[in-house]
Amino acid sequence: MKTFHCDHCSSEVFFENDRCVRCGYWVGYLPELREMRSFAPPTEATADLAVNLNGQDYRCCANWFQHKVCNWLVPVADNQPFCEACRLNEMIPDLSVEGNLERWQKIELAKRRCLYTLQYLSLPFAGVTESGTTLRFKFLAESPSEPLVLTGHNGGLITVNISEADEDKRERRRIKMHEPYRTMVGHFRHEIGHYYWDRLIANTQYLAAYRNLFGDETRDYGEALKTYYAQGPNAEAMKATVTAYATAHPWEDWAETWAHYMHIVDMMETASAHGLALETPKHLELISPLPRRNKASLTTVSFDELLKQWIPLTCALNTINRGMGLQDLYPFVLTSPVCDKLRFIHEVIQNGAAQNGAMSQAA
C-alpha cells in the first residue's frame, strides 16, 4: 500500500484513519482515485454532510456515522448511502451482541485493504458479471441454531466467521491446524482468490494451463478435503505448493497461491512507498516502485522483476521480526513450482487488467 498524507498539515495518515492525529482534520478515502483526502472538521457531523474535494461533492459512507467502521467517501450524486466497500455486505454481525461491533471493525479493515489491492490490480469487484454473480460478504457468528460457521466462498458470496476477529481464538486455530500464518487479511485474500478463479479461469482459455500447473479441479472437492483433514498434507505434493492446505485440492492451491500474490503486491508497494532499500553485494538498491497510474495495473512489470526483490525483502523483514522475538513475518518458502504458479497468476491478472482498461476506454 502507498503512503498517504493529510492535505492540511502534510502529516502522514494511514489507510485506516478517519482523522489526522496531528491537526484534527477529517480524512476519508476516495476509491476512484485511490487517495486519502482531508477536510475541516464540521461544526455538526450529520449523515448528509457534504464536502467538496477535487471539484466534486462527497459525503461520508453511512457506516462512518452509524458504526465508525468505515472511512470511505461517496459522491453526493450517488444515491447509495453506503460506499463501494460497504454496499458489498449482504449481512453484518448482530451489533446487539457485546463485542460484535469491535469484531466487525477489524473485519472491515481487512476487507477494505483487500479491495484496495483489487483496485490497484484493476480487478473489478462490483456489479453483476456475465455469470450473474458479484462479490459480496456475509459476516456470521456461531450460535445454538448455527453451531458451525465455516469461512468460505460460494458463487461470489464470501462468508466469514466473525470469531476469526478474536486474536486468541484465531491463534488457537492456527496452532491446532499447524499453520505458520493465519490473519483476517489472509482469510479475505484466500476467499477472494476463489471468486476470481470463477471469473478469470473457469470457462476461459486459461483453464488448460491452470490444470497443467495446479491439477484437475474436477476431482471430488468434498472427498479431497476429507482426505486432507484425515491424513494431512502429502509430503511430495508440498514441494509444489506454498502451504500445506494448498495440497488439499487444486482449487485450494489456486486460492492459497492467489493470496500470496496479493501479499507480494501489497508489501512491495508498501516497501517502495516508504523508500526501503536492499543491500546488494555492491550497493544499496531501492525497492523499485510499482506503477502508480490511476486505475493502475502491473502490466509493465514482469513477475521476475517482482520476485528478484521480494525474496530478499522477506529475508530482511523476517530478520527484523526475529530481533523482536516474533515469528517470521513471511514464514514461507517459494519453490520453483510455486513461482511458476505465481507467475501464471501475474500473467492472468496482467491480461485481465489490460482487457478491463480497453473496455473502460471503449465505454
JOVENBEL-V112780 format. One record per residue. N is the residue number from 0. RES is the residue in one small letter. PSI is psi in degrees with one decimal (999 if undefined). D_CENTER is the distance of its C-alpha to the mean C-alpha in whole Angstrom. Layout:
# JOVENBEL-V112780
n=N res=RES psi=PSI d_center=D_CENTER
n=N res=RES psi=PSI d_center=D_CENTER
This chain:
# JOVENBEL-V112780
n=0 res=m psi=141.8 d_center=11
n=1 res=k psi=171.7 d_center=14
n=2 res=t psi=150.4 d_center=17
n=3 res=f psi=152.7 d_center=18
n=4 res=h psi=149.2 d_center=22
n=5 res=c psi=130.3 d_center=24
n=6 res=d psi=-20.7 d_center=26
n=7 res=h psi=-46.5 d_center=29
n=8 res=c psi=-1.6 d_center=29
n=9 res=s psi=6.3 d_center=27
n=10 res=s psi=148.2 d_center=26
n=11 res=e psi=135.8 d_center=22
n=12 res=v psi=155.5 d_center=20
n=13 res=f psi=158.9 d_center=16
n=14 res=f psi=-29.1 d_center=13
n=15 res=e psi=-12.4 d_center=14
n=16 res=n psi=145.6 d_center=18
n=17 res=d psi=1.8 d_center=20
n=18 res=r psi=148.1 d_center=23
n=19 res=c psi=122.2 d_center=24
n=20 res=v psi=-15.9 d_center=26
n=21 res=r psi=-50.4 d_center=28
n=22 res=c psi=-11.1 d_center=30
n=23 res=g psi=-1.6 d_center=29
n=24 res=y psi=150.6 d_center=27
n=25 res=w psi=146.8 d_center=25
n=26 res=v psi=138.5 d_center=21
n=27 res=g psi=159.2 d_center=19
n=28 res=y psi=130.7 d_center=16
n=29 res=l psi=100.8 d_center=17
n=30 res=p psi=-33.4 d_center=15
n=31 res=e psi=-20.9 d_center=17
n=32 res=l psi=-11.9 d_center=18
n=33 res=r psi=46.1 d_center=14
n=34 res=e psi=152.6 d_center=17
n=35 res=m psi=139.2 d_center=18
n=36 res=r psi=141.9 d_center=22
n=37 res=s psi=155.4 d_center=24
n=38 res=f psi=155.7 d_center=27
n=39 res=a psi=139.6 d_center=30
n=40 res=p psi=130.8 d_center=30
n=41 res=p psi=151.6 d_center=32
n=42 res=t psi=-28.2 d_center=35
n=43 res=e psi=113.7 d_center=34
n=44 res=a psi=110.5 d_center=31
n=45 res=t psi=161.4 d_center=31
n=46 res=a psi=-24.2 d_center=28
n=47 res=d psi=13.7 d_center=30
n=48 res=l psi=130.2 d_center=30
n=49 res=a psi=137.7 d_center=29
n=50 res=v psi=147.5 d_center=29
n=51 res=n psi=118.9 d_center=29
n=52 res=l psi=132.0 d_center=27
n=53 res=n psi=33.9 d_center=27
n=54 res=g psi=12.3 d_center=30
n=55 res=q psi=146.0 d_center=28
n=56 res=d psi=133.0 d_center=28
n=57 res=y psi=158.4 d_center=25
n=58 res=r psi=163.4 d_center=25
n=59 res=c psi=146.3 d_center=22
n=60 res=c psi=143.3 d_center=20
n=61 res=a psi=-31.7 d_center=22
n=62 res=n psi=-12.6 d_center=20
n=63 res=w psi=-49.3 d_center=21
n=64 res=f psi=-37.7 d_center=24
n=65 res=q psi=-43.0 d_center=25
n=66 res=h psi=-4.1 d_center=22
n=67 res=k psi=38.5 d_center=21
n=68 res=v psi=5.0 d_center=17
n=69 res=c psi=148.3 d_center=16
n=70 res=n psi=24.0 d_center=17
n=71 res=w psi=151.8 d_center=16
n=72 res=l psi=151.6 d_center=19
n=73 res=v psi=132.4 d_center=21
n=74 res=p psi=136.2 d_center=24
n=75 res=v psi=-31.9 d_center=27
n=76 res=a psi=-19.2 d_center=28
n=77 res=d psi=121.9 d_center=25
n=78 res=n psi=3.0 d_center=27
n=79 res=q psi=132.7 d_center=24
n=80 res=p psi=-21.8 d_center=24
n=81 res=f psi=157.2 d_center=20
n=82 res=c psi=178.4 d_center=17
n=83 res=e psi=-33.0 d_center=15
n=84 res=a psi=-45.8 d_center=12
n=85 res=c psi=-27.3 d_center=15
n=86 res=r psi=-6.5 d_center=17
n=87 res=l psi=-8.3 d_center=14
n=88 res=n psi=117.9 d_center=16
n=89 res=e psi=-32.2 d_center=18
n=90 res=m psi=132.2 d_center=19
n=91 res=i psi=165.9 d_center=19
n=92 res=p psi=157.9 d_center=20
n=93 res=d psi=106.4 d_center=24
n=94 res=l psi=-3.5 d_center=24
n=95 res=s psi=-12.7 d_center=28
n=96 res=v psi=129.5 d_center=27
n=97 res=e psi=132.2 d_center=27
n=98 res=g psi=-16.3 d_center=24
n=99 res=n psi=-31.1 d_center=22
n=100 res=l psi=-43.8 d_center=21
n=101 res=e psi=-38.7 d_center=20
n=102 res=r psi=-42.3 d_center=18
n=103 res=w psi=-38.5 d_center=16
n=104 res=q psi=-43.7 d_center=16
n=105 res=k psi=-40.3 d_center=13
n=106 res=i psi=-43.9 d_center=11
n=107 res=e psi=-37.0 d_center=11
n=108 res=l psi=-44.8 d_center=10
n=109 res=a psi=-41.3 d_center=7
n=110 res=k psi=-46.5 d_center=6
n=111 res=r psi=-31.8 d_center=7
n=112 res=r psi=-38.8 d_center=5
n=113 res=c psi=-40.4 d_center=2
n=114 res=l psi=-35.8 d_center=6
n=115 res=y psi=-45.8 d_center=7
n=116 res=t psi=-37.7 d_center=6
n=117 res=l psi=-39.8 d_center=7
n=118 res=q psi=-44.4 d_center=10
n=119 res=y psi=-39.5 d_center=11
n=120 res=l psi=3.4 d_center=11
n=121 res=s psi=36.2 d_center=13
n=122 res=l psi=117.2 d_center=12
n=123 res=p psi=141.9 d_center=13
n=124 res=f psi=0.2 d_center=12
n=125 res=a psi=159.1 d_center=15
n=126 res=g psi=155.0 d_center=18
n=127 res=v psi=132.4 d_center=20
n=128 res=t psi=179.6 d_center=20
n=129 res=e psi=-32.7 d_center=23
n=130 res=s psi=0.0 d_center=23
n=131 res=g psi=9.3 d_center=23
n=132 res=t psi=151.1 d_center=19
n=133 res=t psi=154.7 d_center=16
n=134 res=l psi=131.0 d_center=13
n=135 res=r psi=165.9 d_center=14
n=136 res=f psi=145.5 d_center=13
n=137 res=k psi=122.8 d_center=16
n=138 res=f psi=112.9 d_center=16
n=139 res=l psi=153.8 d_center=19
n=140 res=a psi=148.0 d_center=22
n=141 res=e psi=146.3 d_center=24
n=142 res=s psi=169.3 d_center=28
n=143 res=p psi=-34.7 d_center=31
n=144 res=s psi=-21.4 d_center=31
n=145 res=e psi=77.7 d_center=28
n=146 res=p psi=-17.1 d_center=28
n=147 res=l psi=112.7 d_center=25
n=148 res=v psi=116.7 d_center=21
n=149 res=l psi=132.2 d_center=19
n=150 res=t psi=127.0 d_center=15
n=151 res=g psi=-177.6 d_center=15
n=152 res=h psi=141.4 d_center=15
n=153 res=n psi=110.7 d_center=18
n=154 res=g psi=38.4 d_center=18
n=155 res=g psi=-14.9 d_center=15
n=156 res=l psi=120.6 d_center=15
n=157 res=i psi=118.8 d_center=13
n=158 res=t psi=133.3 d_center=15
n=159 res=v psi=126.6 d_center=14
n=160 res=n psi=115.2 d_center=17
n=161 res=i psi=-14.0 d_center=17
n=162 res=s psi=-14.9 d_center=19
n=163 res=e psi=-17.2 d_center=16
n=164 res=a psi=-11.4 d_center=15
n=165 res=d psi=113.3 d_center=19
n=166 res=e psi=-39.4 d_center=19
n=167 res=d psi=-42.4 d_center=22
n=168 res=k psi=-42.0 d_center=21
n=169 res=r psi=-38.2 d_center=18
n=170 res=e psi=-38.9 d_center=20
n=171 res=r psi=-41.0 d_center=23
n=172 res=r psi=-39.0 d_center=21
n=173 res=r psi=-44.9 d_center=19
n=174 res=i psi=-42.9 d_center=23
n=175 res=k psi=-37.3 d_center=25
n=176 res=m psi=2.5 d_center=22
n=177 res=h psi=41.5 d_center=23
n=178 res=e psi=136.6 d_center=19
n=179 res=p psi=-14.1 d_center=19
n=180 res=y psi=133.7 d_center=15
n=181 res=r psi=112.2 d_center=14
n=182 res=t psi=166.6 d_center=11
n=183 res=m psi=-42.6 d_center=9
n=184 res=v psi=-41.4 d_center=6
n=185 res=g psi=-40.9 d_center=7
n=186 res=h psi=-48.7 d_center=9
n=187 res=f psi=-43.9 d_center=6
n=188 res=r psi=-38.5 d_center=5
n=189 res=h psi=-51.4 d_center=8
n=190 res=e psi=-35.5 d_center=10
n=191 res=i psi=-30.8 d_center=8
n=192 res=g psi=-41.1 d_center=9
n=193 res=h psi=-41.8 d_center=13
n=194 res=y psi=-43.2 d_center=12
n=195 res=y psi=-16.4 d_center=12
n=196 res=w psi=-42.9 d_center=15
n=197 res=d psi=-35.2 d_center=17
n=198 res=r psi=-34.6 d_center=17
n=199 res=l psi=-20.3 d_center=17
n=200 res=i psi=-50.9 d_center=19
n=201 res=a psi=130.6 d_center=21
n=202 res=n psi=32.1 d_center=24
n=203 res=t psi=176.0 d_center=24
n=204 res=q psi=-9.8 d_center=26
n=205 res=y psi=-7.0 d_center=23
n=206 res=l psi=-42.3 d_center=24
n=207 res=a psi=-42.4 d_center=27
n=208 res=a psi=-37.7 d_center=25
n=209 res=y psi=-48.8 d_center=22
n=210 res=r psi=-34.1 d_center=25
n=211 res=n psi=-33.7 d_center=26
n=212 res=l psi=-44.7 d_center=23
n=213 res=f psi=-24.0 d_center=22
n=214 res=g psi=178.2 d_center=25
n=215 res=d psi=110.1 d_center=26
n=216 res=e psi=-6.7 d_center=24
n=217 res=t psi=-9.1 d_center=27
n=218 res=r psi=148.9 d_center=28
n=219 res=d psi=117.1 d_center=28
n=220 res=y psi=-45.8 d_center=25
n=221 res=g psi=-44.5 d_center=26
n=222 res=e psi=-36.6 d_center=29
n=223 res=a psi=-42.3 d_center=26
n=224 res=l psi=-39.9 d_center=24
n=225 res=k psi=-44.9 d_center=28
n=226 res=t psi=-42.3 d_center=29
n=227 res=y psi=-47.5 d_center=26
n=228 res=y psi=-24.8 d_center=26
n=229 res=a psi=-37.0 d_center=30
n=230 res=q psi=-14.7 d_center=31
n=231 res=g psi=179.8 d_center=27
n=232 res=p psi=148.4 d_center=26
n=233 res=n psi=124.7 d_center=28
n=234 res=a psi=-39.4 d_center=29
n=235 res=e psi=-40.5 d_center=30
n=236 res=a psi=-30.2 d_center=26
n=237 res=m psi=-19.9 d_center=24
n=238 res=k psi=-17.8 d_center=26
n=239 res=a psi=10.3 d_center=24
n=240 res=t psi=155.1 d_center=20
n=241 res=v psi=-23.2 d_center=18
n=242 res=t psi=166.3 d_center=18
n=243 res=a psi=-41.8 d_center=21
n=244 res=y psi=-26.8 d_center=19
n=245 res=a psi=-18.3 d_center=18
n=246 res=t psi=-11.4 d_center=22
n=247 res=a psi=-40.7 d_center=22
n=248 res=h psi=150.2 d_center=22
n=249 res=p psi=-32.1 d_center=21
n=250 res=w psi=-41.0 d_center=18
n=251 res=e psi=-32.4 d_center=17
n=252 res=d psi=-44.8 d_center=17
n=253 res=w psi=-48.2 d_center=15
n=254 res=a psi=-40.3 d_center=12
n=255 res=e psi=-41.6 d_center=12
n=256 res=t psi=-40.1 d_center=13
n=257 res=w psi=-46.0 d_center=10
n=258 res=a psi=-40.7 d_center=8
n=259 res=h psi=-32.4 d_center=10
n=260 res=y psi=-40.5 d_center=10
n=261 res=m psi=-35.8 d_center=6
n=262 res=h psi=-47.4 d_center=8
n=263 res=i psi=-48.8 d_center=11
n=264 res=v psi=-45.9 d_center=10
n=265 res=d psi=-47.5 d_center=8
n=266 res=m psi=-33.1 d_center=11
n=267 res=m psi=-41.0 d_center=14
n=268 res=e psi=-40.7 d_center=13
n=269 res=t psi=-45.9 d_center=14
n=270 res=a psi=-43.2 d_center=17
n=271 res=s psi=-43.0 d_center=18
n=272 res=a psi=-28.8 d_center=18
n=273 res=h psi=7.5 d_center=20
n=274 res=g psi=30.5 d_center=22
n=275 res=l psi=147.5 d_center=22
n=276 res=a psi=150.2 d_center=25
n=277 res=l psi=139.5 d_center=25
n=278 res=e psi=113.9 d_center=29
n=279 res=t psi=172.3 d_center=30
n=280 res=p psi=-24.4 d_center=34
n=281 res=k psi=-30.7 d_center=35
n=282 res=h psi=175.7 d_center=33
n=283 res=l psi=132.7 d_center=30
n=284 res=e psi=121.5 d_center=28
n=285 res=l psi=144.6 d_center=25
n=286 res=i psi=126.3 d_center=21
n=287 res=s psi=132.4 d_center=21
n=288 res=p psi=141.1 d_center=20
n=289 res=l psi=158.8 d_center=17
n=290 res=p psi=141.8 d_center=18
n=291 res=r psi=33.5 d_center=18
n=292 res=r psi=159.1 d_center=19
n=293 res=n psi=138.6 d_center=19
n=294 res=k psi=46.6 d_center=17
n=295 res=a psi=157.1 d_center=16
n=296 res=s psi=177.4 d_center=15
n=297 res=l psi=26.5 d_center=16
n=298 res=t psi=-16.8 d_center=19
n=299 res=t psi=3.5 d_center=21
n=300 res=v psi=129.4 d_center=20
n=301 res=s psi=156.3 d_center=21
n=302 res=f psi=-35.2 d_center=19
n=303 res=d psi=-33.0 d_center=22
n=304 res=e psi=-42.6 d_center=22
n=305 res=l psi=-47.4 d_center=18
n=306 res=l psi=-35.2 d_center=19
n=307 res=k psi=-33.9 d_center=22
n=308 res=q psi=-22.5 d_center=21
n=309 res=w psi=-46.8 d_center=18
n=310 res=i psi=-49.7 d_center=20
n=311 res=p psi=-29.7 d_center=22
n=312 res=l psi=-43.2 d_center=20
n=313 res=t psi=-35.2 d_center=18
n=314 res=c psi=-42.5 d_center=22
n=315 res=a psi=-44.6 d_center=23
n=316 res=l psi=-37.9 d_center=20
n=317 res=n psi=-39.4 d_center=21
n=318 res=t psi=-39.5 d_center=25
n=319 res=i psi=-45.1 d_center=24
n=320 res=n psi=-41.4 d_center=22
n=321 res=r psi=-32.7 d_center=25
n=322 res=g psi=-23.0 d_center=27
n=323 res=m psi=5.3 d_center=26
n=324 res=g psi=22.3 d_center=27
n=325 res=l psi=163.2 d_center=23
n=326 res=q psi=162.1 d_center=22
n=327 res=d psi=138.1 d_center=20
n=328 res=l psi=-39.4 d_center=17
n=329 res=y psi=86.6 d_center=16
n=330 res=p psi=53.0 d_center=18
n=331 res=f psi=156.2 d_center=18
n=332 res=v psi=126.6 d_center=21
n=333 res=l psi=98.4 d_center=20
n=334 res=t psi=171.2 d_center=23
n=335 res=s psi=-44.6 d_center=24
n=336 res=p psi=-35.4 d_center=23
n=337 res=v psi=-41.5 d_center=20
n=338 res=c psi=-36.2 d_center=20
n=339 res=d psi=-39.4 d_center=21
n=340 res=k psi=-42.1 d_center=19
n=341 res=l psi=-39.0 d_center=16
n=342 res=r psi=-40.1 d_center=18
n=343 res=f psi=-45.6 d_center=19
n=344 res=i psi=-42.0 d_center=15
n=345 res=h psi=-46.0 d_center=15
n=346 res=e psi=-37.7 d_center=18
n=347 res=v psi=-43.3 d_center=17
n=348 res=i psi=-39.9 d_center=15
n=349 res=q psi=-48.9 d_center=17
n=350 res=n psi=-38.6 d_center=20
n=351 res=g psi=-41.0 d_center=17
n=352 res=a psi=-40.5 d_center=17
n=353 res=a psi=-40.3 d_center=20
n=354 res=q psi=-42.2 d_center=21
n=355 res=n psi=-39.7 d_center=19
n=356 res=g psi=-41.6 d_center=21
n=357 res=a psi=-41.6 d_center=24
n=358 res=m psi=-38.5 d_center=24
n=359 res=s psi=-41.4 d_center=23
n=360 res=q psi=-36.5 d_center=26
n=361 res=a psi=-36.7 d_center=28
n=362 res=a psi=999 d_center=28
